[in-house]
Every structure is written in C-alpha cells, then in structure tokens.
Amino acid sequence: MITTTHPDHMTAEERLDEAAAILATAIRRLKEKRKTEKIPVDKSPDQCPYGQKTTRGGRA
C-alpha cells in the first residue's frame, strides 16, 4: 500500500526506502519489457546490429 507523505515529514530512512522501492519497480518493469521484446542481435564482433560493418575500434 502506498501512502502519500510529504518528504519534509519523512525520516531519511523512510525517504531512502521509498527511493529504493521506486528503483526496484523500474528495474522489474525493464526486465519484464526485455522478456517480451524480440530484438535480433548479431553476435559477431565484426558486425554492427544496425547493419554497418565495424572495425575492432568500433568505427566503420
């Protein structure tokens, strides 16, 4: 359950807990999104996933 308390009325620990909860939710959502997206990536180190060949220094 989420309560709305102004940060001025929270202890440092409560603010840190809230920030950690927000960050954890964002990470979970990002991981879930990555599971559902299918992005083809060529695993060859000489091939850029955008179609341009690269050199070892990373430049075309």
Secondary structure in CASP SS format (residue, H / E / C, confidence):
PFRMAT SS
TARGET T0000
AUTHOR 0000-0000-0000
METHOD secondary structure of the structure
MODEL  1
M C 1.00
I C 1.00
T C 1.00
T C 1.00
T C 1.00
H C 1.00
P H 1.00
D H 1.00
H H 1.00
M C 1.00
T C 1.00
A H 1.00
E H 1.00
E H 1.00
R H 1.00
L H 1.00
D H 1.00
E H 1.00
A H 1.00
A H 1.00
A H 1.00
I H 1.00
L H 1.00
A H 1.00
T H 1.00
A H 1.00
I H 1.00
R H 1.00
R H 1.00
L H 1.00
K H 1.00
E H 1.00
K H 1.00
R H 1.00
K H 1.00
T H 1.00
E C 1.00
K C 1.00
I C 1.00
P C 1.00
V C 1.00
D C 1.00
K C 1.00
S C 1.00
P C 1.00
D C 1.00
Q E 1.00
C C 1.00
P C 1.00
Y C 1.00
G C 1.00
Q C 1.00
K E 1.00
T C 1.00
T C 1.00
R C 1.00
G C 1.00
G C 1.00
R C 1.00
A C 1.00
END
